[in-house]
Amino acid sequence: MLASIEDGHYFAAALRWPCGAAGQAVSMPPGLSEEAMMLLLRLRYGAEEIEADYILEVRHFAELLDWPEVRKRCEAYLESLLNGSKDMDSASLLAVVSHAEESRSMPGRLKAAALAAAVRQWSRVAEAAEASTLPSSRQAELGTLSRVRQRDGHVCGSLDEYLHAAADDLMTWESNLALDAPQSAKRNLEGAWRHWHQILFEYGHIFGAENAERLRERVRSRRRQLCEERARKRGSGMRLPEGRVWFEATAEWQEVPKNAICPAGLEYRLDMQTGRQIARLAM
């Protein structure tokens, strides 16, 4: 039985078209090796053992031949391999990652497992990646994602995903920061933003400075609005005299209004020509 009610239509259609005598030959898809075909047939008829050497080829052709149960078994085996990726050699792990990157039909959980394994083991996969078909931009991106994981413990599918998620988290942290929070808490926040900007710089190097600058400006605008709101609330809570304002400092240099009241722990500079004074948090 090459086709059953649980299977798709590849063989059923091939045996019906063109209509011919019993025993007509069905052509196999190009690229299917004899070894993979034999493993496919064994799995189709109940074999338990799966050979890792042909797992990617077997999964690909199980999908093409419309044998969903074989495909699911291959995917389950791949997932178990990725969960124990420390035991996989770098070339095999890279082959799985490349297959996941190129396959549109691979389940999301399996793509995520492949990505997580590559990011965890990137230090030993990187050398094999240089000789692979994986695009150099993706190699650079995976290298940066590996460093993100080492620092933060996060595994994201792309730098774009990480930067947007991290920016949202940092904005939430900043908006929830108490108005009278100590300078040490603000320095910790600014340190996290510095790391975000470092990753943004690498993102710009890979995907173009214009893309990075658009994201930087979007975040800068949101932070500026939040800073202005915090300054208004702090000034209102302190019941400042009329005409005086509170200066809310950040890690970036900002001009200090002449009527401003400043917190402690700032670093100042003075423009001798214009008399403008600028300040930022002393990091």
C-alpha positions in Angstrom: 0.0 0.0 0.0 1.7 3.2 -1.2 -1.4 5.3 -0.5 -3.9 5.0 2.3 -6.7 7.2 3.8 -4.2 8.8 6.2 -1.9 9.8 3.4 -1.9 12.6 0.8 -2.5 12.3 -2.9 0.9 11.8 -4.5 0.7 8.1 -5.2 -3.1 8.0 -5.5 -2.9 10.7 -8.3 0.2 9.0 -9.9 -1.6 5.7 -10.2 -4.7 7.2 -11.7 -3.0 9.5 -14.2 -2.5 8.5 -16.9 -4.9 5.6 -16.8 -3.0 2.5 -17.8 -2.4 -1.1 -17.1 -1.9 -2.5 -13.7 1.7 -2.4 -12.5 2.6 0.9 -14.2 5.7 2.6 -12.9 5.5 5.7 -10.8 8.4 8.0 -11.2 10.1 9.2 -8.0 10.9 12.8 -7.4 14.3 13.9 -8.7 17.0 14.0 -6.0 15.7 11.2 -3.9 18.6 8.8 -3.2 18.2 5.1 -3.0 19.2 5.0 0.7 16.7 7.7 1.7 14.0 5.9 -0.4 14.6 2.6 1.4 14.5 4.4 4.8 11.3 6.1 3.7 9.7 2.8 2.9 10.8 1.1 6.1 9.4 4.0 8.1 6.2 3.9 6.1 5.6 0.3 7.0 6.4 0.5 10.7 10.1 0.5 11.2 11.2 2.1 14.5 14.9 2.9 13.8 15.7 6.2 12.0 19.1 6.8 10.5 20.3 10.3 11.4 22.5 10.5 8.2 19.4 10.8 6.0 16.9 12.4 8.3 16.7 15.8 6.4 16.3 14.1 3.0 13.7 11.7 4.3 11.7 14.4 6.0 11.8 16.5 2.8 10.6 13.6 0.6 8.1 12.3 3.1 6.4 15.7 2.8 6.7 15.6 -1.0 5.2 12.1 -1.2 2.3 13.0 1.1 3.2 10.6 3.9 2.3 12.8 6.9 3.0 10.2 9.6 6.5 9.6 8.3 7.1 13.4 8.2 5.9 13.8 11.8 8.2 11.0 13.0 11.1 12.6 11.3 10.3 16.0 12.8 10.0 14.4 16.3 13.4 12.7 15.8 14.9 16.0 14.7 13.5 17.8 17.7 15.1 15.2 20.0 18.4 15.6 18.3 18.3 19.4 18.7 17.4 19.1 22.3 20.6 17.2 22.8 22.6 19.3 20.4 25.7 19.2 22.5 26.2 15.6 21.1 25.8 16.7 17.5 28.8 17.6 15.4 28.9 21.2 14.1 28.3 20.2 10.4 25.2 18.2 11.3 23.8 21.0 13.5 24.4 23.6 10.8 22.7 21.4 8.2 19.6 21.2 10.3 19.7 25.0 10.9 20.1 25.6 7.1 17.2 23.2 6.4 15.0 25.0 8.9 15.9 28.4 7.5 15.0 27.4 3.9 11.9 25.3 4.7 8.6 27.1 4.6 6.6 24.1 5.9 8.7 23.1 8.9 6.7 23.5 12.1 7.4 26.7 14.1 8.5 24.7 17.2 11.1 22.9 15.2 12.4 26.0 13.6 12.6 27.6 17.1 14.5 24.5 18.4 17.0 24.6 15.5 17.6 28.3 16.1 18.0 27.9 19.8 20.5 25.1 19.3 22.5 27.1 16.8 22.6 30.1 19.1 23.6 28.0 22.1 26.4 26.2 20.1 27.4 29.1 17.8 31.0 29.2 19.0 31.6 25.7 17.5 29.2 26.1 14.5 30.6 29.4 13.3 33.7 27.8 11.5 31.5 25.3 9.7 29.1 28.1 8.7 31.8 29.9 6.8 31.9 27.1 4.2 28.1 26.6 4.1 25.4 28.1 1.9 24.0 30.0 4.9 24.1 33.7 3.9 26.9 35.7 5.5 24.4 38.2 6.9 22.5 35.4 8.6 25.8 34.1 10.0 26.6 37.5 11.4 23.1 37.8 12.8 23.3 34.4 14.5 26.6 35.3 16.0 25.1 38.5 17.5 22.1 36.6 18.8 24.5 34.1 20.5 26.1 37.0 22.4 22.6 38.3 23.4 21.8 34.9 24.8 25.1 34.8 26.7 24.3 38.1 28.3 20.5 38.1 28.7 19.6 34.4 28.4 17.1 35.3 25.6 16.8 33.4 22.3 15.1 35.4 19.5 14.5 34.5 15.9 16.1 37.7 14.6 17.8 40.9 15.7 14.8 42.9 14.6 12.6 40.8 16.9 15.1 41.2 19.8 15.5 44.9 19.4 11.8 45.6 19.3 11.0 43.3 22.3 13.9 44.7 24.3 12.9 48.3 23.6 9.4 47.6 24.7 10.7 46.0 27.9 13.1 48.9 28.6 10.4 51.5 28.0 8.1 49.7 30.5 11.0 49.7 33.0 11.6 53.4 32.5 7.9 54.3 32.7 7.5 52.3 35.9 10.6 53.9 37.5 9.6 55.9 40.6 10.0 59.6 40.3 12.3 59.7 43.3 14.2 56.6 42.2 17.9 56.7 43.3 20.6 57.5 40.7 21.9 54.0 40.9 18.6 52.7 39.6 18.7 55.2 36.7 22.3 54.2 35.9 21.2 50.5 35.7 18.5 51.5 33.3 20.9 53.5 31.2 23.4 50.6 31.2 20.7 48.4 29.7 20.0 51.0 27.1 23.7 51.2 26.2 23.7 47.4 25.5 20.6 47.9 23.4 22.4 50.5 21.3 25.4 48.3 20.9 23.2 45.6 19.4 21.5 48.2 17.3 24.9 49.2 15.9 25.6 45.6 14.9 22.1 45.4 13.4 22.9 48.5 11.3 26.2 46.9 10.2 24.3 43.8 8.9 21.1 45.3 7.6 22.1 48.9 6.8 22.5 52.1 8.7 19.2 53.6 7.5 17.2 50.8 9.0 19.0 51.1 12.3 18.6 54.9 12.4 14.9 54.7 11.8 14.6 52.4 14.8 16.9 54.5 16.9 14.9 57.7 16.1 11.6 55.9 17.0 13.0 54.9 20.4 14.6 58.3 21.0 11.3 60.0 20.4 9.4 57.7 22.8 12.1 58.3 25.5 12.0 62.0 25.0 8.2 62.1 25.5 8.6 59.9 28.6 11.4 62.1 30.0 9.3 65.3 29.5 6.4 63.7 31.3 8.5 62.6 34.2 10.0 66.1 34.5 6.5 67.6 34.7 5.3 65.1 37.3 8.5 65.6 39.4 8.2 69.4 39.3 4.5 69.2 40.2 5.2 66.9 43.1 7.9 69.2 44.4 5.7 72.3 44.3 8.5 74.3 42.6 8.3 78.0 42.7 6.6 79.7 39.7 9.0 79.9 36.7 11.2 77.0 37.9 11.3 73.6 36.2 12.8 70.2 37.1 15.7 68.9 34.9 15.2 65.2 34.2 18.7 63.9 33.2 19.5 60.9 31.1 22.8 59.4 29.8 22.6 61.7 26.8 23.9 65.3 26.9 21.0 67.8 27.2 20.9 71.5 27.5 20.0 72.7 31.0 17.4 75.4 31.1 18.5 78.5 33.0 15.5 78.2 35.3 16.0 74.5 36.0 16.6 72.7 39.3 18.9 69.8 38.8 19.4 66.5 40.8 22.7 65.5 42.3 25.0 63.1 40.4 25.2 64.9 37.1 28.2 65.7 34.8 28.2 69.2 33.4 29.8 71.0 30.5 29.8 74.7 29.6 30.0 76.2 26.1 32.2 79.3 26.8 31.1 81.0 23.5 27.4 80.7 24.0 27.1 80.2 27.8 25.0 77.1 27.2 25.3 74.5 29.9 24.7 70.8 29.2 24.5 67.9 31.6 23.9 64.2 31.7 23.9 61.4 34.4 27.4 60.7 35.7 27.9 57.1 34.6 
